[in-house]
């Protein structure tokens, strides 16, 4: 949410994440994806990490699944709106490219 102190959270999980998928949420209290990415970028020290923005949690998840390698883990975290946006239709069946080969 836009009223939360993002810096400490981003610093804490930053070393664990190689690709960020920021998304917009359907509530006025939420920080826009672009703002989240900017906050992340202001403190990111890893040159090997990338980030992108997406219209909603489902779009972010689909982008993550499309880019995933067989050994990758996809972690969805943030507000209940973020996690709920991924689980709203049930636990997603992930169709990563490497699973269809």
One Martini backbone bead per residue (centre of mass of N, CA, C, O) as a GRO file, in nm:
protein
  101
    1UNK     BB    1   0.100   0.034   0.014
    2UNK     BB    2   0.139   0.379   0.004
    3UNK     BB    3   0.165   0.394   0.345
    4UNK     BB    4   0.421   0.235   0.332
    5UNK     BB    5   0.743   0.119   0.421
    6UNK     BB    6   0.937  -0.004   0.163
    7UNK     BB    7   1.243  -0.013   0.211
    8UNK     BB    8   1.281  -0.249   0.421
    9UNK     BB    9   1.147  -0.468   0.249
   10UNK     BB   10   1.325  -0.447  -0.003
   11UNK     BB   11   1.594  -0.499   0.150
   12UNK     BB   12   1.523  -0.782   0.265
   13UNK     BB   13   1.437  -0.929  -0.025
   14UNK     BB   14   1.634  -0.845  -0.253
   15UNK     BB   15   1.855  -1.085  -0.238
   16UNK     BB   16   1.617  -1.311  -0.334
   17UNK     BB   17   1.559  -1.141  -0.604
   18UNK     BB   18   1.574  -1.149  -0.974
   19UNK     BB   19   1.259  -1.075  -1.030
   20UNK     BB   20   1.028  -0.814  -1.091
   21UNK     BB   21   0.651  -0.783  -1.050
   22UNK     BB   22   0.479  -0.515  -1.080
   23UNK     BB   23   0.147  -0.401  -0.960
   24UNK     BB   24  -0.161  -0.316  -0.988
   25UNK     BB   25  -0.443  -0.207  -0.786
   26UNK     BB   26  -0.802  -0.208  -0.677
   27UNK     BB   27  -0.692   0.055  -0.496
   28UNK     BB   28  -0.629   0.374  -0.377
   29UNK     BB   29  -0.404   0.284  -0.160
   30UNK     BB   30  -0.227   0.200  -0.376
   31UNK     BB   31   0.061   0.167  -0.527
   32UNK     BB   32   0.191   0.208  -0.808
   33UNK     BB   33   0.393   0.026  -1.002
   34UNK     BB   34   0.588   0.258  -1.077
   35UNK     BB   35   0.650   0.338  -0.782
   36UNK     BB   36   0.765   0.068  -0.691
   37UNK     BB   37   0.992   0.056  -0.897
   38UNK     BB   38   1.131   0.318  -0.805
   39UNK     BB   39   1.189   0.230  -0.514
   40UNK     BB   40   1.360  -0.007  -0.591
   41UNK     BB   41   1.570   0.140  -0.780
   42UNK     BB   42   1.688   0.335  -0.556
   43UNK     BB   43   1.810   0.053  -0.391
   44UNK     BB   44   1.939  -0.098  -0.609
   45UNK     BB   45   2.259  -0.300  -0.645
   46UNK     BB   46   2.174  -0.501  -0.868
   47UNK     BB   47   2.257  -0.572  -1.206
   48UNK     BB   48   2.096  -0.871  -1.238
   49UNK     BB   49   1.828  -0.713  -1.202
   50UNK     BB   50   1.479  -0.708  -1.279
   51UNK     BB   51   1.194  -0.501  -1.396
   52UNK     BB   52   0.827  -0.483  -1.394
   53UNK     BB   53   0.508  -0.386  -1.518
   54UNK     BB   54   0.152  -0.430  -1.423
   55UNK     BB   55  -0.198  -0.423  -1.419
   56UNK     BB   56  -0.193  -0.706  -1.257
   57UNK     BB   57  -0.146  -0.999  -1.095
   58UNK     BB   58  -0.199  -1.187  -1.338
   59UNK     BB   59   0.002  -1.052  -1.534
   60UNK     BB   60   0.250  -1.097  -1.358
   61UNK     BB   61   0.234  -1.402  -1.343
   62UNK     BB   62   0.247  -1.460  -1.647
   63UNK     BB   63   0.526  -1.334  -1.684
   64UNK     BB   64   0.675  -1.521  -1.488
   65UNK     BB   65   0.605  -1.789  -1.621
   66UNK     BB   66   0.727  -1.723  -1.905
   67UNK     BB   67   1.030  -1.673  -1.765
   68UNK     BB   68   1.063  -1.944  -1.646
   69UNK     BB   69   1.252  -2.180  -1.506
   70UNK     BB   70   1.266  -2.490  -1.371
   71UNK     BB   71   1.421  -2.367  -1.092
   72UNK     BB   72   1.215  -2.165  -1.036
   73UNK     BB   73   1.064  -1.922  -0.823
   74UNK     BB   74   0.738  -1.810  -0.731
   75UNK     BB   75   0.661  -1.508  -0.553
   76UNK     BB   76   0.378  -1.395  -0.374
   77UNK     BB   77   0.365  -1.053  -0.255
   78UNK     BB   78   0.199  -0.843  -0.007
   79UNK     BB   79  -0.098  -0.786  -0.036
   80UNK     BB   80  -0.411  -0.914  -0.043
   81UNK     BB   81  -0.455  -0.813  -0.334
   82UNK     BB   82  -0.225  -0.965  -0.462
   83UNK     BB   83  -0.286  -1.256  -0.375
   84UNK     BB   84  -0.591  -1.248  -0.450
   85UNK     BB   85  -0.540  -1.192  -0.759
   86UNK     BB   86  -0.428  -1.491  -0.794
   87UNK     BB   87  -0.667  -1.658  -0.615
   88UNK     BB   88  -0.965  -1.585  -0.714
   89UNK     BB   89  -0.974  -1.868  -0.911
   90UNK     BB   90  -0.765  -2.007  -0.763
   91UNK     BB   91  -0.526  -2.216  -0.809
   92UNK     BB   92  -0.291  -2.193  -1.026
   93UNK     BB   93  -0.214  -2.315  -1.343
   94UNK     BB   94   0.096  -2.371  -1.452
   95UNK     BB   95   0.234  -2.285  -1.794
   96UNK     BB   96   0.521  -2.346  -1.844
   97UNK     BB   97   0.720  -2.406  -2.107
   98UNK     BB   98   0.878  -2.656  -1.970
   99UNK     BB   99   0.602  -2.830  -1.920
  100UNK     BB  100   0.533  -2.880  -2.248
  101UNK     BB  101   0.792  -3.071  -2.335
   0.00000   0.00000   0.00000
